[in-house]
Amino acid sequence: MRIAVDAMGGDHAPGEVVKGAVAAAREFGLEIALVGRPDAVEEGLRGVGRSGLAVEIVPASEVIGFDEAPVQAVRQRKDSSLVVALRLLKEGKADAVVSAGHTGALMAGGLFSVGRIKGIDRPALSIVVPTRHGFTCLLDVGANADSSPENLLQFGQMGSIYTERVLGVNRPRVGLLSIGTEEEKGSKLTKAAYALLKGCGVNFIGNMEARDILEGAADVVVADGFSGNVALKATEGAVSVLMGFIKEALTSSLTTKLGALLVKPALKRVAGRLDYAEYGGSPLLGLDGAIIKCHGSSRARAIRSGIKVARDYVQNGCIDVIRSQVAEG
């Protein structure tokens, strides 16, 4: 399997991206195409030790910045690392693309290059969120600010397939993000989506509130892109503030600093469970190609994990299953 990696995408590119890609090639036996400026990628490869590994450099002279307009950037920067990586996928020279670069540009480029799976109205960006009992797949988290009930239905179906086939959850529980758990609670959108999800064949457990996400009340949480993104960012902010409070309390005096030494191992375990690097990348579900988005701040371990997600997504035939069970079913 050959994975095209946008070597120039992300806050710590290309160094950390290259390290993560080489680690994935070594651990998973994959062919890796590092797409980017050859001199910069070569610099990142120095000292990494890629002897015997199927790692090559595919030249791309430009980089799409995070502040650029997505569609315009994809159209104008045809020799950018992101666009060239997507071109490899389109031409069948790569089985998947992994990027920590501009999310909007990756989505726009994916639509231009491989398009949507026939029958899928809109792709969705999913993300794995750590919970009290493991993790949950939340989608959409920003690909579509406005959605229809039919979009939410397809999000639930695609999220269920991904969670079962890649994340290994048997018959995942699917919940609909709303303002109350009762069936009659919610907006016109969620009420209509509730009726569709209720009869579509997934393991739909009904409405759930945002506070239930971290409790692990569902394995898949369905939302429109606006609500999903707000819920995600609010959760990230709350966790960040809470961890800051704990750190401040444990370093406020000599006594608490001594106590902090005792709880340090436990705090490390908590931090590990909350680390996005553990969960890798997020597939753009509904695109007719395996395109995985990693966090913009990804370092080597997160890139390695994102490449593993790409491998599993392809190996488990998620696109074919979505095509047969959602788009055509």
C-alpha positions in Angstrom: 0.0 0.0 0.0 1.3 3.5 -0.9 0.4 6.5 1.2 1.0 10.0 -0.1 1.9 12.3 2.8 1.7 16.1 2.6 5.2 16.7 4.0 4.8 20.5 4.1 1.4 20.6 5.9 1.2 21.4 9.6 2.8 23.6 12.2 5.8 21.3 12.6 6.4 20.4 8.9 8.4 19.0 7.4 10.6 17.7 10.2 8.0 16.1 12.4 5.9 15.0 9.4 8.9 13.2 7.9 9.8 11.5 11.2 6.2 10.2 11.6 6.0 9.0 8.1 9.3 7.1 8.3 8.1 5.6 11.6 4.9 4.4 9.9 6.8 3.0 7.0 9.0 1.0 9.3 6.2 -0.2 11.6 3.5 -1.0 9.1 5.6 -1.9 6.0 4.0 0.8 3.9 5.3 2.6 0.9 5.4 6.4 1.7 5.5 9.2 -0.9 6.7 12.4 0.9 5.3 15.2 -1.1 7.0 18.6 -0.8 10.1 20.7 -1.4 12.9 18.2 -2.0 15.6 20.2 -0.1 13.3 20.7 2.9 12.2 17.0 2.9 15.8 15.8 2.5 16.8 17.9 5.5 14.0 16.3 7.5 15.2 12.8 6.5 18.7 13.3 7.7 19.4 11.2 10.7 16.1 9.5 10.6 17.4 6.2 9.3 15.3 5.2 6.3 17.6 2.5 5.0 15.6 -0.4 3.5 12.3 1.5 3.7 10.1 2.3 0.7 10.2 6.1 1.3 10.5 8.4 -1.7 10.3 12.1 -2.3 7.7 13.5 -4.8 8.6 17.2 -5.6 6.2 20.0 -5.0 7.4 23.6 -5.0 4.5 25.4 -3.2 2.8 25.3 0.2 -0.8 26.3 1.0 -0.9 28.4 4.1 -3.5 28.2 6.8 -4.7 31.7 6.2 -5.4 31.2 2.5 -8.9 30.9 1.0 -9.4 27.1 0.4 -10.9 27.0 -3.1 -8.7 29.8 -4.5 -5.6 28.2 -3.0 -6.3 24.8 -4.5 -7.0 26.3 -7.9 -4.0 28.6 -8.0 -1.3 26.5 -6.2 -1.4 23.5 -8.5 2.2 22.6 -7.5 1.5 22.8 -3.7 2.3 19.7 -1.6 -1.4 19.2 -0.8 -2.6 19.4 -4.4 0.2 17.2 -5.7 -0.5 14.5 -3.0 -4.2 14.6 -4.0 -3.2 14.2 -7.7 -1.3 11.0 -6.8 -4.5 9.7 -5.3 -6.6 10.7 -8.3 -4.2 9.1 -10.7 -4.1 5.8 -8.8 -0.4 6.4 -7.8 -1.4 6.4 -4.1 -4.0 4.5 -2.1 -4.5 7.3 0.5 -3.5 10.9 1.3 -2.5 12.1 4.8 -2.2 15.8 5.6 -1.9 18.0 8.7 -2.4 21.1 6.5 -5.2 23.4 5.7 -8.5 21.6 6.4 -10.6 23.6 4.0 -8.1 23.2 1.2 -7.9 19.5 1.8 -11.7 19.2 1.6 -11.9 21.4 -1.5 -9.0 19.6 -3.1 -10.6 16.3 -2.3 -13.8 17.3 -4.0 -12.0 18.6 -7.0 -9.7 15.5 -7.4 -11.7 12.4 -6.4 -15.2 13.9 -5.8 -18.0 12.5 -3.6 -19.1 8.9 -3.5 -22.0 8.8 -5.9 -25.2 9.2 -3.8 -23.5 11.0 -0.9 -24.8 14.5 -0.7 -22.0 16.0 1.4 -18.8 14.7 2.9 -18.3 15.0 6.7 -15.2 15.6 8.8 -15.1 13.1 11.7 -12.9 13.2 14.8 -12.3 10.7 17.6 -13.0 12.2 21.0 -11.7 10.5 24.2 -14.4 9.7 26.7 -14.8 8.3 30.2 -15.2 4.8 28.8 -13.0 4.9 25.7 -13.8 7.2 22.7 -16.5 8.4 20.4 -16.6 9.4 16.8 -18.0 12.9 16.4 -19.2 14.1 13.0 -19.5 16.6 11.3 -17.1 18.9 13.0 -16.8 21.7 10.4 -17.1 20.5 6.8 -20.7 21.7 6.5 -21.9 24.7 8.5 -25.4 24.1 7.2 -26.9 20.6 6.8 -30.2 18.9 5.9 -31.9 16.0 7.7 -30.7 13.7 4.9 -27.1 14.9 5.4 -27.3 14.0 9.1 -28.8 10.6 8.2 -25.8 9.9 5.9 -23.4 11.2 8.6 -24.8 8.7 11.0 -24.6 5.8 8.6 -21.0 6.7 7.5 -19.9 7.3 11.1 -21.3 3.9 12.1 -19.4 2.1 9.3 -16.1 3.8 10.1 -16.5 3.2 13.9 -17.2 -0.4 13.4 -14.7 -1.2 10.6 -11.7 0.9 11.7 -12.2 1.6 15.4 -13.4 -1.9 16.1 -16.7 -1.2 17.8 -19.3 -3.9 17.2 -22.7 -2.4 16.3 -21.8 1.2 17.5 -24.4 3.2 19.3 -25.4 6.3 17.3 -26.6 9.4 19.1 -27.9 12.7 17.7 -26.6 15.9 19.2 -29.5 18.0 20.5 -30.6 20.2 23.4 -32.4 17.4 25.3 -32.7 13.7 25.3 -36.4 13.5 24.6 -37.5 12.8 21.1 -39.5 16.0 20.8 -36.6 18.2 21.9 -34.5 20.1 19.3 -34.7 22.2 16.2 -36.6 21.5 13.0 -33.4 20.0 11.7 -32.7 17.6 14.6 -36.4 16.5 14.8 -36.5 15.6 11.1 -33.1 13.9 11.4 -34.3 11.9 14.4 -37.1 10.4 12.4 -34.8 9.4 9.6 -32.1 7.9 11.9 -34.7 6.0 13.8 -35.6 3.9 10.9 -32.4 3.6 8.9 -31.0 0.4 10.4 -28.1 1.9 12.4 -28.1 1.3 16.2 -29.7 4.7 16.9 -30.1 5.4 20.6 -31.8 8.8 20.3 -30.9 12.4 21.2 -28.0 13.3 23.5 -26.7 16.5 24.9 -23.2 17.9 24.5 -22.3 17.1 28.1 -22.9 13.4 27.3 -20.1 13.2 24.7 -17.3 12.9 27.2 -19.3 10.4 29.2 -19.2 8.1 26.3 -23.0 7.9 26.0 -22.7 7.0 22.3 -20.0 5.6 20.0 -21.0 7.9 17.2 -22.4 11.4 17.7 -24.1 13.0 14.7 -24.3 16.8 14.3 -24.3 19.5 11.6 -20.9 21.0 11.1 -21.7 24.2 13.0 -23.0 22.5 16.1 -20.3 19.8 16.0 -17.5 22.3 15.7 -18.9 24.4 18.6 -19.2 21.3 20.7 -15.7 20.1 19.9 -14.1 23.5 20.5 -16.0 24.0 23.8 -14.9 20.6 25.0 -11.3 21.3 24.0 -11.4 24.6 25.8 -12.9 23.2 28.9 -10.4 20.4 29.1 -7.5 22.9 28.6 -8.8 25.2 31.3 -9.4 22.3 33.7 -5.8 21.0 33.2 -4.5 24.5 33.8 -6.4 24.7 37.1 -5.0 21.4 38.2 -1.4 22.5 37.3 -1.9 25.8 39.0 -3.2 24.2 42.2 -0.4 21.6 42.3 2.3 24.2 42.0 0.9 26.9 44.3 3.1 26.0 47.3 5.9 23.7 48.5 3.4 21.3 50.0 1.3 21.0 46.9 4.5 20.6 44.8 5.5 17.6 47.0 2.0 16.2 46.6 2.3 16.7 42.8 5.2 14.2 42.7 2.9 11.5 44.1 0.1 12.1 41.6 2.4 12.7 38.6 2.1 9.2 37.1 -1.7 9.4 37.3 -1.7 12.8 35.7 0.5 11.5 32.9 -2.0 8.7 32.2 -4.9 11.2 32.1 -2.9 13.5 29.7 -2.2 10.4 27.5 -5.9 9.6 27.2 -6.6 13.2 26.2 -3.7 13.4 23.6 -5.0 13.6 20.0 -1.8 11.9 18.9 -3.1 8.7 20.2 -6.1 8.8 17.8 -4.3 9.9 14.7 -6.2 11.5 11.8 -9.8 12.1 10.8 -11.1 10.7 7.5 -13.1 12.9 5.3 -16.1 10.5 5.1 -18.1 10.6 1.9 -15.2 11.5 -0.5 -14.4 8.9 -3.1 -10.9 8.4 -1.9 -9.1 7.8 1.4 -8.2 11.3 2.6 -7.1 11.7 6.2 -6.7 15.0 8.1 -4.3 15.2 11.0 -4.3 17.9 13.6 -2.5 21.0 12.5 -0.2 20.8 15.5 0.7 17.2 14.8 4.1 15.9 15.7 5.7 12.6 14.6 3.6 10.3 16.8 0.3 11.9 15.5 1.4 11.6 11.9 2.4 8.0 12.4 -1.1 7.4 13.9 -2.8 9.2 11.1 -1.0 7.0 8.5 -2.2 4.0 10.4 -5.8 5.3 10.2 -5.3 5.7 6.4 -4.0 2.1 6.2 -6.9 0.7 8.2 -9.5 2.8 6.3 -8.3 1.4 3.0 -7.7 -2.2 4.2 -11.2 -2.4 5.7 -12.8 -1.2 2.5 -14.8 1.6 4.1 -15.4 3.5 0.9 -16.9 0.4 -0.8 -19.1 -0.3 2.2 -20.3 3.3 2.3 -21.0 3.1 -1.4 -23.1 -0.1 -1.0 -24.8 0.5 2.3 -25.4 4.2 2.2 -25.1 5.7 -1.3 -26.8 2.8 -3.1 -28.8 1.4 -0.2 
